[in-house]
Amino acid sequence: MIPLALIESGEKVEIIDFVKKGKSLFNHLRDIGIFAGKIVEVVSNQGHGPLLLRIDEARIAIGRGMAMKIMVRRLQ
Amino acid sequence: MKEIKVAVAGNPNSGKSTLINAIAGTNLQVGNWPGVTVEKKTATIKFDDLTINLVDLPGTYSLSPYTQEEIIARDFLVKEKPDLIIDVVDSTNLERNLYLTIQLLELDIPVVIALNIYDEAKKKGYEIDIEKLEQLLGVKAIPTVATKKEGIKELLQVLKDFASGINPIVPKKFNYGDVEESLKIVETALKINDPGLLNRYPSRWLVLKLLENDELVLKETGLKGDEKFLKQAVSHFLKSHDEDMESIIADIRYGIAHGVTRDVLKKREKKHIDFTEKIDRIVLNRYLGIPIFLIAMWFVFKLAFDFSAPFSDWLDSVISGPVTKWTTVLLNAAKSPEWFVSLVTEGIIAGVGAVLVFIPVIAVMMFIITLLEGSGYMARVAFIMDRLMHSIGLHGKSFIPLILGFGCNVPSIYATRVLETERDRKLTAMLVPLMSCGARLPVYAIFIGAFFAKNAPTVLWSLYVLGIFMAILLGLVLKKTLFKGFAPVFIMELPPYRVPLFRDLMIHTWQKLRHFVIKAGTYIFAVSVIMWFMLNTPYGVEKENSALGRVGKTISPVFEPLGFGTWEASSSLVAGLIAKEVVVSTMAQIYGTDNGQKDNSEGKEGTKGFLEDLKNVAISFFNAVVDAFQNLLAGFGIKSLQVEEEEEMTTLKSKLQEIFTPLNAYAFLVFVLLYWPCVVVGIAMRQEFGSWKLYGQTILIHSIIAWLVAFLIYQGGRFLGF
């Protein structure tokens, strides 16, 4: 498992778990499509600033701090 | 005559607002949901003999109670019990959108799905089996293309058939697997303990929410959440899973959405070029992103200022010219007392006029904001600026209102709507007044002209930079004090780039503008009357002995340590509450440079007739239009932002040179930059946040900052021997 924030552009990952589940935030993430078991693609990770993800057909920007708290697994 | 109540729900970016515009057109009414700043759109439309009362719910991804929008949407659905829900679904993104649909079906209200953006889905090679979708969900589904008004009639026909009973819609009750047993336990317990509850709410929804331990529902029903039957209902889950009930139920909903999508959607792989992705690769690029944004911003300012300036000037000349003149003539003809004529012309017309002059700027600004939002670029700006904004306790989205503040702070306050949380909105609104707005320019212009003519650009630049610097500083302090807590979390969907419809842009601009004109008009009217009385009671005395003069005199010691403790300066600053450029006009009045002028102009214009004036108004409007377009095309540099010397101000300028020194003049400018924001900003804040409290806090904090900084500059300067 590795934090989402460390995944490079173009990689696909499966969401595994969340560090420190703040309930409200965690639920908001789930409603926007980020939950355990979901497969997402990192469209852009420039090393600083927010990440851009593709979830299904939607483009979701997510702050780096948040992305550090989402644990994922690389898909090959 | 039949009448039905219809709620329109859907995800953000599903094209919901365009669909509403297409259905309701000019019947659309915009207000706020009670007690909150979320926009509420309603419309009553007729389709044959059917009256449809539409209520547009805020765009949400879900009905869980975590954002204001979600709470509003579900409260309406649960309490107002609409007869039917139109669920606007983005056809290119079926699975995500169906997650909300599944939750709507739990409410046991008939659902009609508008499969919107259907043309793009087809272009992408998607095939949706509509009949099967209807069957699986227990809904009616109509393909729509809101931007081209396609499918609207069919949609309304479905509503009509439903209302007349031809076409009953029975929402499907999905089997939630393992959870069903728990649902039954709760339902049975409720039937025994409190059967009234099951009638008051949609029963299945209520039971689900109780299982999820939904705080708001628990509060409303008076249950505590640790009742025996609730614990019993979930006990076998919590033993076998390590997740909470909410996640388990959410997983089931996602599962259903996934399953339905798999059954109805065929993706025929078509090679299509994803424009959005290509543009994003450039626009969000780590090196190009910010330069592109700066160029875009430059165009925004150029448009907002240069395009609107001729119209502002025209309004100004019409109001101070013919309108004032002919009102005076009329009032005199009606034998009105002298003081009343003065109240109407110098008080009301001049005061309200000072604000009306801003309408062109605000209109153009609003239009551009709407354009940038509608095209999808605004979301990208938030993305680019996120990192920078984090340092002052905000996230990327707050950047947009702040940058707009350089034009005029008022639309900035309205633009804070793009932020999700009340905290972010308020913190941003509090920083906005530190962005040096256009109304402060006339004050800078006259002082810089009088004292710093040689270094004009540098001095002007220093004021803008000081404002930004103070905003960062204040942000840092407020983050740790008044707005403690929550680290802002940045999550937002970047919608695909779309060309917004001109019709939609105009509708949205007009709605925002009308709001401003009506509300601001009434408040400004009152404030103008008050200010006139302040400056003219007792009537006929010297300005120094008027109420305003006395207020100025009383508070002038406060400004003594800043180097400008005269009653004239203090009175002007007080008057600046109306709008900051009023500081200059009040000074002009106080130093008595206007009397001679007024006699001159009256003598000059008195010879013209009414029709001639009317003709001139029309001609000057035509010239304004020409100027506006010329400004738009004319070279680089923002024309109206240049420090201009106005002829009539030379008298005031030489007067100022007698009274001020360069040092206290600069301290004065810094004070004008930072002190209380004008009352129009206050009105906007009240409208957006529901009370005067935030404006009060802002006045207090900003005045203290202004005093401290001006004090440091003046005393520091004296110490250094300036």
HADDOCK unambig.tbl for C-alpha pairs under 7 A between the chains (distance, minus, plus):
assign (segid A and resid 24 and name CA) (segid B and resid 66 and name CA) 6.09 0.50 0.50
assign (segid A and resid 28 and name CA) (segid B and resid 66 and name CA) 6.75 0.50 0.50
assign (segid A and resid 31 and name CA) (segid B and resid 61 and name CA) 5.88 0.50 0.50
assign (segid A and resid 31 and name CA) (segid B and resid 62 and name CA) 5.89 0.50 0.50
assign (segid A and resid 32 and name CA) (segid B and resid 61 and name CA) 6.26 0.50 0.50
assign (segid A and resid 46 and name CA) (segid B and resid 286 and name CA) 6.80 0.50 0.50
assign (segid A and resid 49 and name CA) (segid B and resid 386 and name CA) 6.33 0.50 0.50
assign (segid A and resid 49 and name CA) (segid B and resid 387 and name CA) 4.82 0.50 0.50
assign (segid A and resid 50 and name CA) (segid B and resid 383 and name CA) 6.61 0.50 0.50
assign (segid A and resid 50 and name CA) (segid B and resid 386 and name CA) 6.87 0.50 0.50
assign (segid A and resid 57 and name CA) (segid B and resid 93 and name CA) 5.65 0.50 0.50
assign (segid A and resid 59 and name CA) (segid B and resid 493 and name CA) 5.68 0.50 0.50
assign (segid A and resid 59 and name CA) (segid B and resid 494 and name CA) 5.36 0.50 0.50
assign (segid A and resid 59 and name CA) (segid B and resid 495 and name CA) 6.91 0.50 0.50
assign (segid A and resid 60 and name CA) (segid B and resid 491 and name CA) 6.98 0.50 0.50
assign (segid A and resid 60 and name CA) (segid B and resid 492 and name CA) 5.70 0.50 0.50
assign (segid A and resid 60 and name CA) (segid B and resid 493 and name CA) 4.34 0.50 0.50
assign (segid A and resid 60 and name CA) (segid B and resid 494 and name CA) 5.88 0.50 0.50
assign (segid A and resid 61 and name CA) (segid B and resid 491 and name CA) 5.55 0.50 0.50
assign (segid A and resid 61 and name CA) (segid B and resid 492 and name CA) 5.24 0.50 0.50
assign (segid A and resid 61 and name CA) (segid B and resid 493 and name CA) 6.00 0.50 0.50
assign (segid A and resid 61 and name CA) (segid B and resid 494 and name CA) 6.69 0.50 0.50
assign (segid A and resid 62 and name CA) (segid B and resid 490 and name CA) 5.56 0.50 0.50
assign (segid A and resid 62 and name CA) (segid B and resid 491 and name CA) 4.47 0.50 0.50
assign (segid A and resid 62 and name CA) (segid B and resid 492 and name CA) 6.65 0.50 0.50
assign (segid A and resid 63 and name CA) (segid B and resid 489 and name CA) 6.49 0.50 0.50
assign (segid A and resid 63 and name CA) (segid B and resid 490 and name CA) 4.81 0.50 0.50
assign (segid A and resid 63 and name CA) (segid B and resid 491 and name CA) 6.35 0.50 0.50
